[in-house]
Amino acid sequence: MHHHDRAFLPTPRHASAPAWSRAIGVFDLETTGVDVARDRIVTAHVGLLDGDGAVRRSRAWLADPGIDIPEGA
């Protein structure tokens, strides 16, 4: 076992929870719109949450979309 794996071992409160729920990956994008062929990514975020929803790892990026960001975006 690696030292960082210890954060995901079940505690008594999580003993009955399915193993997959002890670590959940999340991903989010903010874009200039909803047209996947035309619009651009502005921000991106990936994270890893534990079974209580606490953030264990997180990374975010800000991108220059190369176009003006519409007010409604």
C-alpha positions as CSV (number, residue, x, y, z in Angstrom):
1,M,0.0,0.0,0.0
2,H,1.2,3.5,-0.9
3,H,1.1,6.1,1.8
4,H,-1.4,8.2,-0.2
5,D,-3.8,5.3,-0.4
6,R,-4.5,5.5,3.4
7,A,-6.9,8.4,2.8
8,F,-9.3,6.1,1.0
9,L,-9.5,3.2,3.4
10,P,-12.9,2.8,4.9
11,T,-13.7,4.2,8.3
12,P,-16.5,2.8,10.4
13,R,-18.8,5.4,9.0
14,H,-17.9,4.2,5.4
15,A,-17.7,0.5,6.2
16,S,-21.0,-0.3,4.4
17,A,-20.4,2.1,1.5
18,P,-19.3,0.6,-1.9
19,A,-15.6,0.8,-2.5
20,W,-16.0,3.0,-5.6
21,S,-17.6,5.8,-3.4
22,R,-14.5,6.3,-1.3
23,A,-12.8,8.3,-4.0
24,I,-14.8,10.2,-6.7
25,G,-13.2,12.1,-9.6
26,V,-14.9,15.3,-10.8
27,F,-14.4,17.3,-14.0
28,D,-15.8,20.7,-15.0
29,L,-15.4,23.0,-18.0
30,E,-16.5,26.6,-18.5
31,T,-16.9,27.6,-22.1
32,T,-17.8,30.5,-24.3
33,G,-21.1,28.7,-25.2
34,V,-22.7,25.3,-25.9
35,D,-21.8,24.8,-29.6
36,V,-19.1,22.1,-29.4
37,A,-17.9,22.9,-33.0
38,R,-17.6,26.7,-32.5
39,D,-17.3,27.6,-28.8
40,R,-14.1,27.4,-26.8
41,I,-12.9,26.3,-23.3
42,V,-12.2,29.1,-20.9
43,T,-11.6,27.2,-17.6
44,A,-11.1,23.6,-16.7
45,H,-11.1,21.8,-13.3
46,V,-10.3,18.3,-12.2
47,G,-10.6,17.1,-8.7
48,L,-10.6,14.0,-6.4
49,L,-13.1,13.9,-3.5
50,D,-13.2,11.4,-0.6
51,G,-16.3,9.7,0.5
52,D,-17.4,12.7,2.6
53,G,-17.0,15.0,-0.3
54,A,-13.8,16.6,1.0
55,V,-11.3,17.7,-1.7
56,R,-8.2,15.5,-1.7
57,R,-6.7,16.8,-4.9
58,S,-7.6,19.6,-7.2
59,R,-6.2,21.3,-10.3
60,A,-7.7,24.2,-12.3
61,W,-6.6,25.9,-15.6
62,L,-7.5,29.2,-17.1
63,A,-7.3,29.3,-20.9
64,D,-7.3,32.1,-23.4
65,P,-10.1,31.2,-25.8
66,G,-8.8,33.5,-28.4
67,I,-12.2,35.1,-28.8
68,D,-14.3,37.5,-26.8
69,I,-16.4,35.8,-24.2
70,P,-20.1,36.5,-24.7
71,E,-22.0,38.1,-21.8
72,G,-24.3,35.1,-21.6
73,A,-21.5,32.6,-21.2
